């Protein structure tokens, strides 16, 4: 699959607005990732969060979008950024789904709603045919979200977690476009 120009677009759901991230989101992301309960579930984040690292990461998002290597969306609820949902690591017709939310947003099905809305974009606009995802083995709530989204667990692997500064077990999942559930 070759990179093609995909317009930066907004996605509205029943309760959320997904909008392309911007460099201006770094400060809010730093606030969210200052909560150990959030960041310990993120394998590539550091704790405490490095403000410069987060700013640099958010500054790269527009170029990733232009290159077709990642599509990252800020999740807004009632006009406030509560997290991020994205597909990155795009190679060929596959990518990797990720999401994180502030702790106050946990347990409200926002991760499911945001990820499900992103499927229409990545499968139909971008043209992906498969997604992988994963979660730390001690985060069964994320596993329930992935299963509800239609992902199938395909195994587990050892993965170094930058936030925890140790190797963890990550449960690994796959979803093919043809396996999408019809409803919530």
C-alpha positions in Angstrom: 0.0 0.0 0.0 1.5 3.4 -0.9 1.0 6.5 1.1 -1.7 8.7 -0.3 -2.9 12.1 1.0 -5.6 11.5 3.5 -7.3 14.8 4.6 -7.1 15.5 8.3 -10.6 15.0 9.5 -12.9 15.0 12.5 -15.0 12.1 13.7 -18.1 12.7 15.7 -19.7 10.0 17.9 -22.7 10.1 20.2 -20.6 11.4 23.1 -17.1 12.2 21.7 -15.3 14.3 19.1 -12.1 12.7 17.6 -9.9 15.3 16.1 -6.4 15.1 14.7 -3.9 15.8 17.4 -1.7 18.9 17.4 1.4 20.2 19.1 -0.9 22.2 21.4 -2.2 18.9 22.9 1.1 18.1 24.5 0.5 20.1 27.8 -2.9 18.3 28.4 -1.3 14.9 27.5 1.5 15.6 30.1 -1.2 16.3 32.7 -3.0 13.0 31.9 0.3 11.0 31.9 1.3 12.5 35.2 -1.1 10.0 36.7 0.9 6.8 37.4 -2.3 4.7 36.9 -2.5 5.9 33.3 1.1 5.8 32.4 2.0 2.4 33.8 -0.3 0.9 31.2 1.7 2.7 28.3 4.7 0.7 27.2 6.4 3.6 25.3 5.7 6.5 27.8 8.0 7.5 30.6 7.1 8.2 34.2 7.2 10.8 35.3 6.4 12.2 31.9 9.1 14.0 30.1 7.5 17.3 28.9 10.0 17.7 26.1 9.5 14.1 24.9 5.7 14.6 24.9 6.0 17.9 23.0 8.4 16.3 20.5 6.0 13.3 20.0 3.0 15.5 19.4 5.0 17.8 17.1 5.7 14.7 14.8 2.0 13.8 14.4 1.2 16.0 11.5 4.2 14.7 9.5 3.2 11.1 10.4 -0.2 11.8 9.0 1.2 13.2 5.8 3.5 10.2 5.4 0.7 7.7 6.1 2.5 6.0 8.9 0.2 7.0 11.8 -3.2 8.7 12.3 -3.6 10.1 15.8 -6.8 11.6 17.2 -7.4 13.6 20.4 -10.5 12.3 22.2 -12.6 15.1 23.4 -15.6 14.8 25.7 -17.6 18.0 26.4 -14.9 20.1 24.8 -12.0 18.7 26.9 -9.3 16.4 25.7 -9.5 13.2 27.7 -7.1 11.0 25.8 -5.8 9.7 22.5 -6.8 7.0 20.1 -4.5 6.1 17.2 -3.3 3.7 14.6 0.4 3.7 14.1 3.1 1.4 12.8 1.3 1.3 9.5 3.1 -1.0 7.1 1.4 -2.4 4.0 -2.3 -2.7 4.8 -1.9 -3.2 8.6 -1.4 -1.0 11.6 -1.5 -1.0 15.4 -4.4 0.3 17.4 -3.7 2.2 20.6 -5.6 4.3 23.1 -5.2 5.9 26.5 -7.6 8.0 28.6 -7.4 10.0 31.8 -8.4 8.0 34.8 -11.7 10.0 35.3 -12.8 8.7 31.9 -12.2 5.0 32.7 -15.2 2.7 32.9 -17.5 4.8 30.7 -16.9 2.9 27.4 -15.1 5.9 25.8 -12.2 3.8 24.7 -14.6 1.4 22.9 -16.6 4.3 21.3 -13.5 6.1 20.1 -11.8 3.0 18.7 -15.0 1.8 17.0 -15.3 5.2 15.3 -11.7 5.1 14.2 -12.4 1.8 12.4 -14.5 3.5 9.7 -11.6 5.9 9.1 -8.7 3.5 8.9 -10.6 0.7 7.1 -12.5 2.8 4.6 -10.6 6.1 4.2 -7.0 4.8 4.7 -7.7 1.3 3.3 -6.2 -0.8 6.0 -7.3 -4.5 6.1 -6.0 -5.5 9.6 -5.1 -4.1 13.0 -3.1 -5.5 15.8 -3.3 -4.3 19.4 -2.2 -5.3 22.9 -2.4 -4.6 26.6 -0.4 -5.3 29.7 -1.5 -8.6 31.2 -2.5 -6.8 34.4 -4.9 -4.6 32.5 -7.8 -6.9 31.8 -10.2 -4.0 31.2 -8.3 -3.1 28.0 -8.6 -6.8 27.0 -12.4 -6.6 27.4 -12.5 -3.4 25.2 -10.5 -5.2 22.5 -12.6 -8.3 22.6 -15.8 -6.2 22.4 -14.3 -4.4 19.4 -14.0 -7.8 17.6 -10.3 -8.5 18.2 -9.1 -12.0 18.8 -6.3 -12.8 21.2 -3.5 -14.5 19.4 -0.9 -14.9 22.1 1.4 -13.0 24.4 4.9 -11.7 24.4 7.5 -10.1 26.6 7.8 -6.4 26.1 9.9 -3.8 27.8 7.8 -1.1 29.4 9.5 2.3 29.6 7.0 3.5 32.1 7.6 0.6 34.5 11.2 0.2 33.6 10.8 -3.6 33.4 9.7 -6.3 31.1 6.0 -7.1 31.1 3.8 -9.6 29.5 1.7 -8.1 26.7 -1.4 -9.9 25.5 -1.5 -9.6 21.7 -4.6 -9.3 19.5 -5.6 -9.1 15.8 -8.6 -7.8 13.9 -9.2 -8.3 10.2 -11.6 -5.9 8.4 -13.9 -8.8 7.6 -14.2 -9.7 11.3 -15.8 -6.4 12.4 -18.8 -6.8 14.6 -22.0 -5.3 13.2 -23.1 -3.4 16.3 -21.9 -2.3 19.7 
